Amino acid sequence: MITPDFPAIRMRRMRRDPFSRALMRENTVTVDDLIYPVFVVEGANRREAVTTMPGVDRISIDNLLNVAEECVKLGIPVLSLFPNIDPSLKTNDGVEATNPEGLIPRAVRELKKNFPELGIMTDVALDPYTSHGQDGTVDEKGSILNDETTEMLVRQALCQAEAGVDIVGPSDMMDGRIGVMRKALEDKGLIHTRIMAYSAKYASAFYGPFRDAVGSAAALGKADKFTYQMDPANTDEALREVAMDIAEGADMVMVKPGMPYLDIVRRVKDEFKVPTYAYQVSGEYAMLKAAALNGWLDHDKVMMESMMAFKRAGADGVLTYFALDIARKLKGLA
């Protein structure tokens, strides 16, 4: 039996040259790992900077088509859409989310008409559409109503699927919504619509810039989402959530946020061995961007190292606002 003793074993030997480091590299990052989240607004030729997310804009559908074209050229497989709608359309129940002529269904139809080969994912959640910024319908006592919210989410998912979306991403964390959503899609003959369930979505402080981007921060105010999003202290609970979503018909599962929850990604992948994704959320992106802009970190190096961390933890892919930058770098264009 060979014992790992020095000097017979010198671990640095294989690290000496680029070729031997490449030969034993356990994980790689490719363009196929990327899902690019984009914020969409009404209007024409609109581009509004999200001040808390340097380099990220809200864009109108015409400009979205330009982004989609770049994704196709770079080989990014999926574009994920998030709306910022006019406040006048927001209500307690978020019913605008079910409007077939709403912002997201129109964006989906345009994207699939012009770039049928590009995968399109949509967010299934009510917070961009509610007057209070919560992910569901609220009763007179301020409680989020699970079953009433789920009914609206099913209508939203059907609206998006009928517009031609490839993947719906329920991010609300209501109990039982995957099962009824899957049944509704099957009943309508929408059997090819994939569900990427936000199965382990934590009540995190890292979502702040995203709420600015979709316009829900002001409405939410000082309220929180602890009664439906997960406690950051828990890991076993995440496995129960994932198990339920898989049993109810999810094709893929997600852990959100990303880097602060890599242990959850690893546990989920090891336990279930299903397609598992992570969301490098707005706060993670903003921290790295701000540090790089201040000269405290090397932008490209920390960007790529963070992606490698996701792959090492077991993620099959990552939703990241760095997607275009990563793809350009991998293609030698940056």
KAGI-V84850 format. One record per residue. N is the residue number from 1. PHI is phi in degrees with one decimal (NA if undefined). PSI is psi as a letter, one per 30 degrees, with the letter a starting at -180 (NA if undefined). D_LAST is the distance of its C-alpha to the last C-alpha in whole Angstrom. Layout:
N:PHI:PSI:D_LAST
N:PHI:PSI:D_LAST
This chain:
1:NA:k:48
2:-81.2:k:45
3:-99.9:k:45
4:-78.7:i:42
5:-106.8:k:43
6:-82.5:k:42
7:-98.1:g:42
8:-58.9:e:42
9:-107.3:j:39
10:-117.8:j:36
11:-62.3:f:33
12:-73.9:f:31
13:-56.5:e:31
14:-75.4:f:29
15:-91.5:f:26
16:-65.5:e:27
17:-123.0:l:24
18:-55.4:e:21
19:-65.2:e:23
20:-76.8:e:25
21:-63.8:e:23
22:-66.1:e:21
23:-60.0:e:25
24:-106.8:g:26
25:-64.3:k:23
26:-84.8:f:25
27:-134.6:k:22
28:-134.4:l:18
29:-107.1:k:16
30:-128.7:l:15
31:-61.8:f:14
32:-63.5:f:18
33:-83.8:f:18
34:-103.8:k:17
35:-124.8:k:19
36:-102.8:j:17
37:-81.1:k:20
38:-133.5:k:21
39:-97.3:k:23
40:-116.5:k:26
41:-127.5:l:28
42:-71.4:l:31
43:108.9:a:31
44:-126.5:k:29
45:51.5:h:26
46:-100.0:k:26
47:-149.4:j:23
48:-119.4:k:24
49:-67.9:k:22
50:-88.5:j:23
51:-62.5:f:24
52:-87.3:g:24
53:-134.2:i:20
54:-53.5:k:18
55:90.8:f:15
56:-109.3:k:17
57:-123.5:l:20
58:-87.4:k:23
59:-132.7:l:23
60:-78.9:l:26
61:-60.9:e:26
62:-63.0:e:25
63:-72.9:f:22
64:-60.3:e:22
65:-63.1:e:22
66:-67.0:e:19
67:-65.0:e:17
68:-60.9:e:19
69:-61.3:e:18
70:-67.3:e:14
71:-58.7:e:15
72:-62.9:e:17
73:-63.1:e:15
74:-83.5:f:12
75:88.8:g:15
76:-67.5:k:16
77:-79.1:f:19
78:-139.2:k:21
79:-113.9:k:21
80:-114.0:k:23
81:-105.0:k:25
82:-134.4:k:27
83:-92.8:l:29
84:-125.0:j:30
85:-101.3:l:33
86:-62.9:k:36
87:-55.1:f:38
88:-66.4:f:41
89:-90.9:f:40
90:-85.9:k:40
91:-135.6:l:44
92:-61.6:e:45
93:-95.2:f:44
94:66.5:h:41
95:-62.3:f:43
96:-58.3:f:40
97:-61.4:f:38
98:-100.4:g:40
99:-77.3:j:40
100:-64.9:f:39
101:-103.8:g:38
102:-71.3:l:36
103:-58.5:e:33
104:-69.9:e:31
105:-57.3:e:33
106:-65.4:e:33
107:-62.7:e:29
108:-61.3:e:29
109:-61.0:e:31
110:-65.9:e:29
111:-65.5:e:26
112:-69.9:f:28
113:-69.3:e:30
114:-92.6:f:27
115:-137.2:i:24
116:-61.4:f:27
117:-79.0:f:25
118:-86.0:k:23
119:-68.3:k:24
120:-119.0:k:25
121:-119.8:k:26
122:-126.9:l:29
123:-85.0:k:30
124:-107.3:j:34
125:-166.9:l:35
126:-100.9:f:37
127:-59.3:e:36
128:-71.1:f:34
129:-111.8:f:37
130:-96.3:k:40
131:-72.6:f:41
132:-109.2:f:41
133:80.5:g:38
134:-83.6:l:39
135:-85.1:g:38
136:-155.8:l:41
137:-68.6:k:45
138:-113.9:k:47
139:-87.5:a:50
140:-65.1:f:53
141:-93.3:f:52
142:89.7:g:49
143:-84.4:k:48
144:-83.6:k:46
145:-86.4:j:47
146:-66.2:e:46
147:-71.4:e:48
148:-65.3:e:48
149:-64.3:e:44
150:-59.0:e:44
151:-59.0:e:45
152:-69.2:e:43
153:-64.4:e:40
154:-62.9:e:41
155:-60.7:e:42
156:-63.5:e:38
157:-62.1:e:37
158:-63.7:e:39
159:-59.7:e:38
160:-69.9:e:35
161:-65.0:e:36
162:-67.0:f:38
163:-75.3:f:35
164:112.4:g:33
165:-65.7:k:31
166:-87.5:e:30
167:-133.2:k:30
168:-102.0:k:32
169:-120.1:i:31
170:-65.4:j:34
171:-114.0:g:33
172:-86.3:e:36
173:70.6:g:38
174:-76.1:k:41
175:-70.7:k:43
176:79.1:g:44
177:-73.6:f:42
178:-66.9:e:40
179:-61.9:e:43
180:-71.6:e:45
181:-67.5:e:41
182:-62.3:e:41
183:-61.9:e:45
184:-63.0:e:44
185:-64.6:e:41
186:-63.7:e:44
187:-61.6:f:47
188:-88.8:g:45
189:78.6:g:44
190:-91.9:h:40
191:-76.1:f:40
192:-94.6:f:36
193:-71.9:j:35
194:-86.0:k:33
195:-114.3:j:33
196:-102.5:j:31
197:-80.3:k:33
198:-75.1:i:32
199:-81.7:e:34
200:-116.8:i:34
201:-105.7:j:33
202:-94.1:l:34
203:-76.6:i:35
204:-102.1:l:32
205:-85.1:f:32
206:-86.1:g:28
207:-92.7:f:28
208:-50.5:e:29
209:-61.8:e:26
210:-61.4:e:26
211:-64.9:e:30
212:-64.2:e:29
213:-66.1:e:26
214:-92.9:f:29
215:81.6:g:32
216:-103.4:f:34
217:-62.5:e:34
218:-64.8:e:36
219:-66.7:e:39
220:-68.9:e:38
221:59.3:b:39
222:-94.6:g:40
223:-70.2:l:41
224:-130.0:l:40
225:-124.5:g:39
226:-67.3:f:41
227:-80.1:f:43
228:-132.0:e:41
229:-81.4:l:38
230:-78.0:l:38
231:-69.7:k:39
232:-58.3:f:36
233:-79.4:f:39
234:-105.5:k:39
235:-120.3:e:38
236:-59.2:e:41
237:-60.6:e:41
238:-62.0:e:38
239:-66.7:e:39
240:-64.7:e:42
241:-61.6:e:40
242:-63.4:e:37
243:-59.1:e:40
244:-64.8:e:42
245:-65.9:e:39
246:-64.1:e:39
247:-62.6:e:43
248:-84.5:f:42
249:119.8:g:40
250:-69.8:k:36
251:-85.7:e:34
252:-142.4:l:31
253:-127.5:l:31
254:-131.4:k:29
255:-111.8:k:29
256:-145.1:k:28
257:-65.4:a:27
258:-98.7:d:25
259:-59.2:e:24
260:-69.2:f:28
261:-127.5:h:29
262:-63.8:f:28
263:-64.6:e:31
264:-71.2:e:32
265:-55.9:e:29
266:-63.9:e:31
267:-63.5:e:34
268:-62.8:e:34
269:-64.7:e:32
270:-65.8:e:35
271:-76.3:e:38
272:-111.6:f:37
273:52.9:h:34
274:-108.3:l:33
275:-55.7:j:30
276:-126.3:k:28
277:-126.8:l:26
278:-129.1:l:24
279:-113.5:j:23
280:-78.8:j:21
281:-75.7:l:23
282:-55.9:e:22
283:-67.1:e:24
284:-64.4:e:22
285:-60.5:e:18
286:-62.8:e:20
287:-63.3:e:21
288:-66.1:e:18
289:-62.7:e:16
290:-63.5:e:19
291:-64.0:e:19
292:-67.2:e:16
293:-63.5:f:17
294:-86.2:f:20
295:78.9:g:18
296:-85.8:f:20
297:-136.9:l:17
298:-81.2:j:14
299:-51.2:e:12
300:-68.1:e:9
301:-67.6:e:12
302:-72.8:e:15
303:-60.7:e:13
304:-72.3:e:13
305:-65.5:e:16
306:-65.1:e:18
307:-65.1:e:17
308:-62.8:e:18
309:-61.9:e:21
310:-62.7:e:22
311:-65.0:e:22
312:-63.1:e:24
313:-76.1:f:26
314:114.4:g:27
315:-68.7:k:25
316:-82.0:f:24
317:-170.0:l:21
318:-139.1:k:20
319:-81.8:j:20
320:-147.9:k:17
321:-72.7:f:16
322:-84.3:g:13
323:-53.1:e:13
324:-63.5:e:10
325:-61.1:e:7
326:-64.8:e:9
327:-62.1:e:9
328:-61.4:e:5
329:-66.0:e:5
330:-65.0:f:8
331:-87.8:g:8
332:74.9:g:6
333:-103.0:g:4
334:-122.4:NA:0
